[in-house]
């Protein structure tokens, strides 16, 4: 398994989320981390990003 060049903190910044929100998402998805500076495995990063984008799409559809 490769590693993404993304940390939890970077994902939070890129998607305008708090680090606590992304850490909570990691907990919900069973993704292990040590801190918000943890570099994520590629598959874990993909799961988190997919989840964030799905939530945003769902929010957008509910507003329409």
HELIX and SHEET records of a PDB file:
HELIX    1   1 UNK A    8  UNK A   14  1                                   7    
HELIX    2   2 UNK A   19  UNK A   29  1                                  11    
HELIX    3   3 UNK A   42  UNK A   63  1                                  22    
SHEET    1   A 2 UNK A   3  UNK A   7  0                                        
SHEET    2   A 2 UNK A  39  UNK A  41 -1                                        
END                                                                             
